Amino acid sequence: MVASLPRTIRIGSRKSQLALVQTHWVQGELKKAFPDRAFEVHTMNTQGDKILDVALSKIGDKGLFTQELESGMLSGDLDFAVHSLKDLPTRLPEGLMLGCVTERENPADALVLHASHKGKQLDTLPEGAVIGTSSLRRLAQLRYHFPHFQFKDVRGNLNTRLAKLDAGNYDALVLACAGLQRLGMGDRIDQVIPAEISLHAVGQGALGIECRADDGEVLPLLKALEHRPTAFRCYAERAFLRVLEGGCQVPIGVNTVLDGDTLTLTGMVAALDGKRMVRGIKAGPAEEAAEIGAALANQLKGEGAQEILDEIIATLNRDA
């Protein structure tokens, strides 16, 4: 009797250039680890890919870039999906789980300048400079530190955004270092923005691989790509976000440092106008990452973060 071949594993991905670069990297790493297995990439557009003329904060952000892929997994059409972890909600649909977190690229935000400003940084740009960002988190923090700038929404994939910058629609953009680096555009980074100015998004720079919770065949394959130090840092960040119940478009920022077995999480919540910010730090054993994140979130809630979040949600609902 001829033994049956192992099933082909179907990987779900968005169609954007960055998503495909990330997904093909995962596919390649799995092929190296399991050369006897077949891994196929299947692509689809998500709601976030289809609506490009409206600010993210106005179209709802819960699962904006993940829902279609999650439906594919739940129906059995896909076996797992590769996400930028910052796009993956902290509460997943029943039956799905975060199966793996890969090693993180630089999670910091990057300043990318128009050619006319080359050699400058945020603190040397002229008053009234037009800064493009689609992130309320970046917007709130930059308004806090640089109230003399103008801010303008920018949507589209990375190449589209950079083309708008180069055409002179903006003096600068604030983007993720990780995305630029993964697309081979690290030379476009004019300043890696320090955490003192802009705490990054939860999970930024890491890939999160989502799969069915009961898939005993796929889970062990994914664990071959797990990077434990990154996972600890991201578990703390995601717990922080989950307790604050903020979507990716609420101004919540984090930074995590892992020193030996000690994890230190910095977190902040900022008002949309940038005039108020609540920020704190919590440290503890890396194995208690989720507890550290939850504890810091509850601490900041008691220091005024809850009032800020309530105001933001009311404003976004009113403007929707």
Protein Blocks (a to p, Z undefined) as FASTA:
>chain_A
ZZdddddddddddfbfklmmmmmmmmmmmmmmmmmbccdddddddfklmmmkbcfklnoj
ghklmmmmmmmmmnopambdcddfklpcfbdcehiacfbdcddddfbdcddddfklgoia
fklccehiacddfbfklmmmmmmmmmmbccdddeddfklmmmmmmnopafbdcddfklmm
mnopmmmpmbdcdfklmccdehihiacddddfklmklmmmmmmmpcfklmmmmmmmmmmm
mmnopafkbccddddddehjaccdddddddfklpaccdddddddfklmmmmmmmmmmmmm
mnopmmmmmmmmmmmmmmZZ
